[in-house]
Structures are given as C-alpha cells and as structure tokens.
C-alpha cells in the first residue's frame, strides 16, 4: 500500500483517507494482520487484485501453515508484536535485511520478516536488524512521510528511518552462522509449503511442526537464556540466540539436555492438558524415561515384558537402569489393558475396508482382506506376528471350530470376541484363501497373495505398519504389541517369581 501511494505521489495518510475514510483510521492497528472488507474492496478497485492476492500480502497467509489461527485483534503465535499505540510502534516487531532493500528496484519489507523465528536472511546469509542502526528507533515505514516536514513521496523512500532519515541500504550487516542460515531455510520452507520431512515423518504438517517447536523455544528462553516474556515480543538478537540454541538442541536432543541439566517437563512443558505432537514425544522419549514419576499399571506391565525379552530377567534395578523407572517395592498391577482404544481398532479395520473397495486389483484385494483378519486375530486372540506366521489350518480349526452357519463377515460388526471372529476366520479359509495361488499345496493359514508362499512375521509387521500409516493412526496405534489384548504379569510378581 505504501509503495502504491508513493508511486502515485500520495502520502500514506492521504491513501488511507481515500481507501477507508477519516472515520476508520488505518495506521492505528497492525495493517499486516488486519484487512477489512472496505479496505479489500478499495484495493480491488484500485489495483484489480483478487481477494487471494490481497490475502497473500497479509499475515493471514500463514494461517494453517504456522499456526492454526491468525487473529485480527490480539497476538498470534510466531508473529512478532508491534506494540501499536495510536500511529506509533512501541516494539521493534518489524525486521529487515539491508542487503535485500539494496537489491530491490523499489525497497519493500518482506512478509516473512514478521515471523519471530526468522532472524537471519537466508538469501544474503546475514543477520536481520529490527531497529535503525543510527537512532535505534523501531521501523515505522508508514510514518516516513508524516507531517509538514515529511519527505515528499518518491522512489526508495521505504528504505529510510522514519525517525532520523538514515538510509538502511547503507548498513553493513553482520554475517550469520551457516548452521543458523540452514535452520532458518528449513523453517521458512515449512511456513511456505505447509509440510516437511521431519523426525522420520515424510510429510509432517507444518502446524504440528511449529506446535512442537513452541515449548522447546520457550524452554530455551526461560531455562537457557534466563529471560522472561513471550517469545514473539523479544528483540531480534534474543530470538536469534534462541533459534541458534534450538538448532543445536534438535541436532542432538539428549546430549543438549544433559549438558544443560534440563528435564522432560522443562523441555516439553505441561501443555495445559493439550496433546503434544507425536514427533516431539518421540524425539524426547529418552529424556522422558529418565524423569521420576509414578507409573501406571499398564506401564509397569510393559516394562516387565520388555525386560524379560531384552535382558532375560526382571528386577527393580534393571527397570531403573534400562528405563529410568523408579518403582517402589510392593508395586503391583492386576491386568493389562490394551493401550489401543476400541475406536482406533475399529478405525483401522474400516480403513482397510475402504482400501478393499477402492482397488480393482484382485491380488491387492486378497492381501487387504487377509490383513484385516490378521489384525483382528492380534486384537481379539492376543496373537503375535510370529504366532500368526506359524499357524496352520489344523491349528486354526482347533482354536476356532467352524460355525454351523457361516455368515458373511461384511454383514457382521467389528470382531471384539472369539465367537465373533470365528466367522471371519472361516470365511477367509473357504472363500478368500483358495483364490491365492498355490494355496492348495500349503498348510499355513496365511500366504502371500503374490507368491503363494507362507508369510513370515516380518512381512506381517511391514503390512501392519503400512495399514496403520494409511489410516493415519500412527499416534493411536504405536505397535503390534500395543494392539494386543492379553493379561500381563505385574513387575513385582515377576520379580518374586524370578527370586
């Protein structure tokens, strides 16, 4: 808008009067954040720009990319605060790169410079500044032509300081750290594309990415830099130090937290009951295991099973050594309750049904139907991948005899008990399995639909993981073992038996 005004020989205030009138002052609010319908209509008429083009020039373009919501009034996450007071700015919330301004045919401030995590220029690999190098005044480009003594509208006016008239293009910026430049490029790409490959996730949504970075940044500001206040209202030098520390932390989380004496709660935060992003939990899971806290019955049972498999014996000392679990003597648990909810289990089977209905390839359909049965047997019968791979037709018949009247599984609810899964099993044996090549020559229950060979436990595990990913249930269903429903031996009870 300022470039439009100066290009036509108008001052900023004159243009605002033409666009929204005297009763609706424009510069006493954050214009980058606010664009009312009247202003949009005036811009459309004056420039022939479309609504999407106008929105792309405002901070609302980051809604759904950097944060879930960009508010018209108040503050939004990762957007710097300007400290608007009438027509002046009390906070240095607007930054700039002097080399970018020098390279512009007509200098302008980039939208990304309002993001609090952008502290260096990834193009010129230099540090951004948030105040005039001469007088330390905050940047207020809308006031460069204010008053009778203000500058006459002309080209290049936006590169000047509104307080002292210093030309920012003359400033020689400090060279930025190469690691910080690379990290800033990653952040900027995520904010612009809306997704990125991160923490082993191929296409992580950028909002989840930035939601996870928020508590980490707050931890660095409060625990490492020993400062208080909102991240978005800090000066750019402090935010630059925070982003540098954040890059170091994420390169080796466990080492960083150990060197600075940080615990899980300090790093990840309490989130006020909100669920943390999965990638954040995964990245700092080792740190979480080291904290002292009370464990649930399910966690105790899981620790006992893991120690039995990993070490071959179970004790309170081994629980502390391998999992950082400080478990008091006498702790016991009665029964294991599946870590996966019935809703997640049903959603997984429904997702497989949709996949069956959406493919025309017969072998793929057979494989998906077989996956559905295998997952149901894991859930209802508590079978492992190894047990499924080794099961024969005779063993299946002994475990679940054929019903007198075989019902189509598509007309049955999701199986949650042995009598319900019997129809699914025998429908597979009589209707699905015979269509697999070589099925008549093999006694195993589950065969590869492409080769006709018996399926191994690794193949089952890979297909299970693919089904969970396709259903977007990786957070709800962490593993095959979590899906199983079976009684468990308490940690203390195992200790007593081992003794």
Number of C-alpha atoms within 10 A of each C-alpha: 12 18 20 14 17 20 14 11 15 18 25 23 20 13 19 21 14 11 19 18 14 12 7 12 14 21 17 13 19 19 14 14 21 18 19 11 11 13 18 18 17 15 17 15 12 11 9 11 13 14 13 9 12 16 17 13 14 15 23 19 19 23 16 16 21 27 19 14 13 21 14 17 10 9 15 19 20 22 24 25 25 22 15 15 12 11 15 17 20 16 20 23 26 28 28 24 26 23 20 16 21 18 10 11 9 14 19 18 16 14 16 19 22 22 22 24 23 25 32 29 22 19 11 15 19 21 26 24 25 22 22 22 16 14 12 13 18 22 28 21 20 17 20 23 21 15 10 7 7 13 16 15 20 16 14 18 22 26 25 20 24 23 17 13 16 16 20 22 18 13 16 13 17 12 14 18 14 12 12 25 23 15 21 22 17 14 18 18 14 21 25 14 11 20 18 18 14 13 14 10 10 10 11 17 20 24 21 21 26 20 18 18 17 15 20 21 22 22 22 22 24 15 16 15 14 9 15 11 10 14 25 21 19 20 20 26 14 15 20 22 16 23 23 18 20 21 17 16 17 16 11 11 17 16 14 16 17 11 8 10 11 17 17 18 14 17 20 22 15 13 10 6 6 7 9 16 16 15 18 18 16 13 16 18 13 15 22 20 16 17 15 13 12 12 14 12 19 18 17 24 24 19 20 26 19 17 18 14 10 11 10 9 16 25 19 16 13 16 19 15 12 15 17 18 23 18 20 10 9 9 14 18 18 13 14 19 17 16 17 20 14 14 9 17 21 16 17 23 23 15 18 21 16 12 17 19 10 10 12 9 9 13 16 15 20 20 20 22 20 22 19 21 19 20 25 27 24 21 25 19 17 18 20 20 22 14 13 21 20 16 15 17 14 13 14 18 14 10 12 16 15 15 11 6 7 13 14 12 18 9 7 12 10 18 20 16 13 14 13 15 22 23 22 24 23 22 18 19 18 11 10 16 24 12 15 20 16 15 20 11 9 14 15 19 22 29 22 20 23 12 11 17 17 20 20 17 16 12 14 21 16 10 15 20 18 13 22 24 14 14 18 14 16 15 14 17 20 14 16 20 19 17 26 23 18 16 13 18 18 24 28 22 17 18 15 11 9 10 9
